[in-house]
Amino acid sequence: MDKFIKRTRTLLDNENDENIPSPKRTKKEISKVWEFFKKGSNQTATCLKCGKVYKTSGNTSNLMQHLNTAHLESVQNIPESLSPCMDKFLKKNKQYENGSARKATIDKAVLKMIARDVQPFSIVSDPGFIDLVKTLDPMYKLPSKTHLRNVTLKSEYEALRVKLQDILNKVEHVGITTDCWTSKANEGYITVTAHFISSKFDLQSAVLSTDKLITPTSHSADTIAASLKIILSEWGLLRKVTTIVTDNEASMVKACRNLELCFAMLRTYN
């Protein structure tokens, strides 16, 4: 009897289960990371913005890391409600990778601020400035003053030099102003600034050089003239200089007279 009752209950339970609709399987949410990547063969994914290829290995963590460091501006435009996993990933206190586009952009902005406001490179080590930058962008880490001076500054200088050289190549006539001074170590320095009319008929000025004299301990007219000649030759301006403006210091005046003869000879052979 007990066996019969148990068997009957089992049959009834099965019948009831058949009448209960099975729960619908929810569709697995597709990560919004695939708006920026294209799936490839052998579990690879290609970034649609820069073409870099990554192994997916069944997850998208490394793809998110790439977006986070290289294309942060684009990723931040994704609504939070549409990409909760990515938003959670981005909120982690990570730092931009060295060489990423975002870090390079901010490094240049810091360098530009230092140059424009005549600040020392050591400002990147000041606690107050560090706190300010961290508040503005927690993912950005300031470079060291050595890196900023020897790497970022050098790279930016070379880029600007090429741009200025292209402008000067199209100029027919140039006037220069120059002056010398002596350091505490008794070494002579000279600065040369070029002034010219641009193709848009605007008066433009550009510092060509601030450097030691070719013989730093000699402040003679010959040394000054030779230093000026080297600087102007490097910029291809020897045949284009029409006027030199300086103070009335004797060695400087004599150096300009020596250069005037040099310019006259160049025009003769031009």
C-alpha positions as a printed NumPy array, in Angstrom:
array([[  0.   ,   0.   ,   0.   ],
       [  2.798,   2.411,   0.908],
       [  4.55 ,   1.671,  -2.376],
       [  1.326,   2.41 ,  -4.294],
       [  0.809,   5.754,  -2.507],
       [  4.43 ,   6.781,  -3.091],
       [  4.229,   5.878,  -6.794],
       [  0.938,   7.753,  -7.175],
       [  2.408,  10.908,  -5.611],
       [  5.375,  10.75 ,  -7.975],
       [  3.106,  10.492, -11.008],
       [  0.994,  13.409,  -9.803],
       [  4.08 ,  15.525,  -9.181],
       [  5.317,  14.832, -12.695],
       [  1.956,  15.803, -14.168],
       [  1.981,  19.054, -12.194],
       [  5.508,  19.839, -13.333],
       [  4.44 ,  19.494, -16.95 ],
       [  1.718,  22.084, -16.419],
       [  4.178,  24.622, -14.95 ],
       [  5.789,  26.657, -17.717],
       [  9.593,  26.455, -17.695],
       [ 11.352,  29.752, -16.969],
       [ 12.62 ,  31.567, -20.035],
       [ 16.395,  31.651, -20.378],
       [ 17.567,  35.22 , -20.286],
       [ 19.814,  36.221, -23.112],
       [ 23.369,  36.723, -21.945],
       [ 24.277,  40.395, -21.99 ],
       [ 26.847,  41.217, -24.645],
       [ 29.674,  43.388, -23.383],
       [ 29.735,  46.886, -24.842],
       [ 33.441,  46.355, -25.458],
       [ 32.45 ,  44.763, -28.774],
       [ 31.376,  48.165, -30.034],
       [ 35.097,  48.92 , -30.265],
       [ 36.448,  45.5  , -31.285],
       [ 35.864,  43.046, -34.127],
       [ 36.03 ,  39.341, -33.373],
       [ 38.553,  37.358, -35.364],
       [ 39.663,  33.763, -35.694],
       [ 41.588,  31.822, -33.011],
       [ 40.001,  33.841, -30.195],
       [ 41.383,  37.196, -31.32 ],
       [ 39.877,  40.656, -31.408],
       [ 40.947,  43.699, -33.436],
       [ 40.509,  47.249, -32.15 ],
       [ 38.385,  49.227, -34.605],
       [ 40.138,  52.465, -33.648],
       [ 43.828,  51.608, -33.9  ],
       [ 43.903,  48.105, -35.436],
       [ 45.728,  46.45 , -32.529],
       [ 45.03 ,  42.714, -32.18 ],
       [ 44.511,  40.98 , -28.827],
       [ 43.856,  37.429, -27.643],
       [ 40.45 ,  37.255, -25.967],
       [ 40.899,  33.908, -24.116],
       [ 37.17 ,  33.796, -23.454],
       [ 36.975,  37.153, -21.618],
       [ 37.276,  40.844, -22.373],
       [ 39.475,  42.091, -19.516],
       [ 42.494,  42.801, -21.703],
       [ 40.272,  44.489, -24.286],
       [ 38.842,  46.767, -21.61 ],
       [ 42.378,  47.527, -20.427],
       [ 43.329,  48.632, -23.943],
       [ 40.279,  50.914, -24.219],
       [ 40.942,  52.263, -20.766],
       [ 44.505,  53.329, -21.602],
       [ 44.407,  54.148, -25.315],
       [ 40.845,  55.283, -26.063],
       [ 39.487,  56.499, -22.741],
       [ 37.597,  59.459, -24.219],
       [ 35.539,  57.187, -26.477],
       [ 34.808,  54.672, -23.737],
       [ 33.617,  57.353, -21.327],
       [ 30.82 ,  58.24 , -23.738],
       [ 29.139,  54.859, -23.132],
       [ 26.098,  55.34 , -20.824],
       [ 26.643,  53.775, -17.41 ],
       [ 23.384,  51.809, -17.474],
       [ 24.287,  50.19 , -20.788],
       [ 27.666,  48.888, -19.692],
       [ 27.78 ,  48.144, -15.957],
       [ 30.733,  45.767, -16.137],
       [ 32.818,  48.218, -18.137],
       [ 31.865,  51.103, -15.886],
       [ 32.935,  49.088, -12.847],
       [ 36.217,  48.315, -14.582],
       [ 36.887,  51.959, -15.428],
       [ 36.182,  53.124, -11.89 ],
       [ 39.115,  51.167, -10.575],
       [ 41.967,  53.472,  -9.674],
       [ 44.292,  52.535, -12.512],
       [ 46.946,  54.593, -14.213],
       [ 47.559,  55.358, -17.866],
       [ 50.212,  53.212, -19.455],
       [ 53.457,  54.912, -20.435],
       [ 53.209,  55.738, -24.101],
       [ 49.412,  55.918, -24.152],
       [ 47.86 ,  58.753, -26.142],
       [ 46.111,  60.23 , -23.107],
       [ 49.266,  60.359, -20.949],
       [ 51.311,  61.845, -23.791],
       [ 48.702,  64.589, -24.252],
       [ 48.75 ,  65.55 , -20.562],
       [ 52.568,  65.365, -20.414],
       [ 52.716,  67.927, -23.232],
       [ 50.174,  70.134, -21.443],
       [ 52.297,  70.082, -18.266],
       [ 55.411,  70.955, -20.287],
       [ 53.575,  73.804, -22.013],
       [ 52.446,  75.173, -18.638],
       [ 56.024,  75.083, -17.32 ],
       [ 57.324,  76.935, -20.395],
       [ 54.532,  79.516, -20.553],
       [ 54.551,  80.328, -16.823],
       [ 58.375,  80.023, -16.496],
       [ 58.064,  77.339, -13.816],
       [ 60.915,  75.002, -12.768],
       [ 60.785,  71.35 , -13.812],
       [ 60.789,  70.476, -10.117],
       [ 57.14 ,  71.59 ,  -9.906],
       [ 56.172,  68.026, -10.801],
       [ 57.514,  66.998,  -7.374],
       [ 55.618,  69.637,  -5.388],
       [ 52.959,  68.007,  -3.135],
       [ 50.354,  70.68 ,  -3.846],
       [ 50.705,  70.356,  -7.616],
       [ 50.629,  66.557,  -7.376],
       [ 47.381,  66.705,  -5.374],
       [ 45.832,  69.106,  -7.874],
       [ 46.675,  66.895, -10.858],
       [ 45.472,  63.773,  -9.023],
       [ 42.153,  65.469,  -8.295],
       [ 41.727,  66.499, -11.919],
       [ 42.6  ,  63.033, -13.265],
       [ 43.303,  60.215, -10.755],
       [ 44.589,  57.951, -13.528],
       [ 47.376,  60.339, -14.576],
       [ 50.79 ,  60.101, -12.929],
       [ 53.147,  63.045, -13.34 ],
       [ 56.475,  62.249, -15.02 ],
       [ 59.717,  62.914, -13.195],
       [ 61.486,  66.213, -13.856],
       [ 64.309,  64.265, -15.533],
       [ 61.926,  62.529, -17.951],
       [ 60.117,  65.784, -18.634],
       [ 63.388,  67.608, -19.407],
       [ 65.291,  64.895, -21.286],
       [ 62.47 ,  63.105, -23.118],
       [ 59.272,  65.158, -23.379],
       [ 61.001,  68.511, -23.873],
       [ 63.434,  67.104, -26.435],
       [ 60.647,  65.477, -28.438],
       [ 58.502,  68.606, -28.393],
       [ 61.47 ,  70.8  , -29.353],
       [ 62.282,  68.669, -32.384],
       [ 58.67 ,  68.79 , -33.549],
       [ 58.486,  72.575, -33.173],
       [ 61.89 ,  73.033, -34.823],
       [ 60.71 ,  71.201, -37.94 ],
       [ 57.571,  73.351, -38.025],
       [ 59.525,  76.609, -37.62 ],
       [ 62.11 ,  75.587, -40.217],
       [ 59.336,  75.016, -42.74 ],
       [ 58.033,  78.531, -42.065],
       [ 61.482,  80.155, -42.328],
       [ 62.192,  78.375, -45.604],
       [ 59.332,  80.359, -47.151],
       [ 60.516,  83.716, -45.784],
       [ 62.609,  86.011, -47.998],
       [ 63.927,  88.54 , -45.461],
       [ 64.643,  88.3  , -41.732],
       [ 65.717,  90.76 , -39.05 ],
       [ 67.36 ,  89.491, -35.863],
       [ 67.839,  90.775, -32.332],
       [ 70.588,  89.367, -30.158],
       [ 72.327,  89.847, -26.839],
       [ 75.018,  88.2  , -24.731],
       [ 75.456,  87.719, -20.998],
       [ 77.881,  86.   , -18.655],
       [ 77.028,  83.32 , -16.11 ],
       [ 78.449,  83.096, -12.59 ],
       [ 80.898,  80.547, -13.975],
       [ 82.174,  83.273, -16.337],
       [ 80.763,  81.46 , -19.397],
       [ 79.363,  83.546, -22.228],
       [ 75.844,  82.896, -23.569],
       [ 74.004,  84.318, -26.562],
       [ 70.341,  84.475, -27.574],
       [ 69.175,  85.094, -31.132],
       [ 65.582,  85.986, -32.077],
       [ 64.317,  86.198, -35.648],
       [ 61.615,  88.642, -36.789],
       [ 59.831,  88.286, -40.103],
       [ 56.582,  88.83 , -42.004],
       [ 54.511,  85.672, -42.446],
       [ 52.686,  84.644, -45.601],
       [ 49.559,  86.197, -44.01 ],
       [ 51.416,  89.506, -43.564],
       [ 51.642,  89.171, -39.783],
       [ 54.763,  90.159, -37.865],
       [ 56.183,  86.997, -36.287],
       [ 59.05 ,  86.425, -33.846],
       [ 60.826,  83.192, -32.939],
       [ 63.767,  82.468, -30.646],
       [ 66.323,  80.574, -32.731],
       [ 68.824,  79.764, -30.022],
       [ 69.915,  80.351, -26.441],
       [ 73.28 ,  78.687, -25.998],
       [ 76.909,  79.102, -25.006],
       [ 79.298,  80.97 , -27.27 ],
       [ 81.52 ,  78.694, -29.342],
       [ 84.309,  79.62 , -26.912],
       [ 82.417,  80.254, -23.653],
       [ 85.312,  81.941, -21.854],
       [ 85.998,  84.35 , -24.73 ],
       [ 83.642,  87.306, -25.196],
       [ 85.487,  88.843, -28.123],
       [ 83.845,  90.208, -31.256],
       [ 85.234,  87.337, -33.332],
       [ 83.712,  84.769, -30.951],
       [ 80.316,  86.499, -31.006],
       [ 80.355,  86.843, -34.797],
       [ 81.327,  83.2  , -35.278],
       [ 78.569,  82.05 , -32.877],
       [ 75.972,  84.128, -34.712],
       [ 77.136,  82.802, -38.066],
       [ 76.775,  79.185, -36.886],
       [ 73.244,  79.774, -35.553],
       [ 72.072,  81.55 , -38.702],
       [ 73.638,  78.882, -40.916],
       [ 71.838,  76.106, -39.009],
       [ 68.513,  77.789, -39.782],
       [ 69.439,  78.634, -43.369],
       [ 69.164,  82.397, -42.765],
       [ 72.623,  83.726, -43.617],
       [ 71.488,  85.049, -46.994],
       [ 68.181,  86.358, -45.614],
       [ 69.304,  88.604, -42.738],
       [ 68.824,  92.303, -43.538],
       [ 69.061,  93.871, -40.071],
       [ 70.696,  93.102, -36.718],
       [ 69.542,  94.936, -33.585],
       [ 71.627,  94.802, -30.4  ],
       [ 72.989,  97.039, -27.646],
       [ 75.995,  99.351, -28.113],
       [ 78.533,  97.176, -26.299],
       [ 81.823,  97.465, -28.226],
       [ 82.416,  93.768, -28.924],
       [ 78.811,  93.286, -30.04 ],
       [ 78.924,  96.261, -32.401],
       [ 82.201,  95.028, -33.911],
       [ 80.768,  91.507, -34.305],
       [ 77.797,  92.897, -36.235],
       [ 80.129,  94.859, -38.535],
       [ 82.065,  91.662, -39.23 ],
       [ 78.831,  89.891, -40.041],
       [ 77.711,  92.772, -42.263],
       [ 80.767,  92.161, -44.448],
       [ 79.943,  88.456, -44.491],
       [ 76.353,  89.16 , -45.58 ],
       [ 77.536,  91.537, -48.303],
       [ 79.87 ,  88.878, -49.699],
       [ 77.087,  86.312, -49.683],
       [ 74.764,  88.64 , -51.593],
       [ 77.511,  89.255, -54.091],
       [ 77.901,  85.541, -54.804],
       [ 74.17 ,  84.858, -54.647]])
